[in-house]
Each structure stands twice: as structure tokens, then as C-alpha cells.
């Protein structure tokens, strides 16, 4: 699953994870953020309706990362004033900046499970002291080989506990209908 793979998914419109709008749990979380100066990263952001929503709410330090160029171009077309320098067309594991907040929306589940410890380590390095990793994780197993790759609460807590304080980790009350009961909303704070 490299750049060519993800570019082809967008070219073929095989993007079942894309709901065409900001995810309701992420929108609710953004709506309670008071500091518009937060430096925010959305890794594997895809079409990144979350970045579009953040921008519309006055957040100007928003960065979107993806391996595929097409979704970043789509965001730029929808939000022409979004800074080109904030579109990070590169492997997530090569980002060399730090952020106050990282929003997780379908990136974790796109990685093969053997890369999850590497994900946790990279998140730890990308966050500033007391930085937050917040977003959604699937609380289900999938019938077919991924992506997406599922998981469960116990697995996630065990994976993150050494590097993060678990502030929130609960079943979403406002998931989209097809995902109801299968999404966990979480806020983890860098130790």
C-alpha cells in the first residue's frame, strides 16, 4: 500500500471511507476547541473535510498529510486559500514537525496492524509536550482483508498506554448510521 496504490483508489473512486463531509464526532470535537492558534495535523487526510471545516471555523495552522496527491488537490479546489505549504504530500512517517493536536480519521485503520506500534511512536514524536491525539478508531473486525483493519478497545488501550494518558475512549454517540456502534471516540494526551 504505497503512493501508487492510494492514487489508484482515488482515480477509481474506490474510497468507501469518504463520507463526503466532516465526520459528526470530529465536528463536535472541533466545535469545542477554543484556541484557533493550535497547530493541527490530519494524517492520511484524504479529501479532508475536517481540514475544510477547521479552515471555515478560523483555524489557520492546519496541515493535511497524504501519500496521494489527488485528495490534496481536491481540498485545494474546495478551499483555494488553504496554504499550499500546509499540504504535506509525503509518507506520514517522514513528517518532521510538531503539532498541538493530531486528528485521527480513518488513517490508523488503513495501516496494516504490524505498523501500529510504529504509528504510536510517530504520534508521540510529532506531538508537542501535552499534545493531543484525538479522533476515531473502529471497534469491530472486518470480514474481508483490509484496509480497513479493525480492532478493539483492549487492543488500543494496550497499544497506547505507555506513551499516552487516556483521557477519553468511548463508543461514539453520534457516528454516521453505517458506523453506529462500531466507532470509538478517543482523546489521548502525550505523556
C-alpha positions, 0 to 999 in steps of 0.5 A: 500500500504505497503512493501508487496504490492510494492514487489508484483508489482515488482515480477509481473512486474506490474510497468507501471511507469518504463520507463526503463531509466532516465526520459528526464526532470530529465536528463536535470535537472541533466545535469545542476547541477554543484556541484557533492558534493550535497547530493541527495535523490530519494524517492520511487526510484524504479529501479532508473535510475536517481540514475544510471545516477547521479552515471555515471555523478560523483555524489557520495552522492546519496541515493535511498529510497524504501519500496521494496527491489527488485528495490534496488537490481536491481540498485545494479546489474546495478551499483555494486559500488553504496554504499550499505549504500546509499540504504535506504530500509525503509518507506520514512517517517522514513528517518532521514537525510538531503539532498541538493536536493530531486528528485521527480519521480513518488513517490508523485503520488503513495501516496494516496492524504490524505498523501500529506500534510504529504509528504510536511512536510517530504520534508521540514524536510529532506531538508537542509536550501535552499534545493531543491525539484525538479522533476515531478508531473502529471497534469491530473486525472486518470480514474481508482483508483490509484496509480497513483493519479493525480492532478493539478497545483492549487492543488500543488501550494496550497499544497506547498506554505507555506513551499516552494518558487516556483521557477519553475512549468511548463508543461514539454517540453520534457516528454516521448510521453505517458506523453506529456502534462500531466507532470509538471516540478517543482523546489521548494526551502525550505523556 
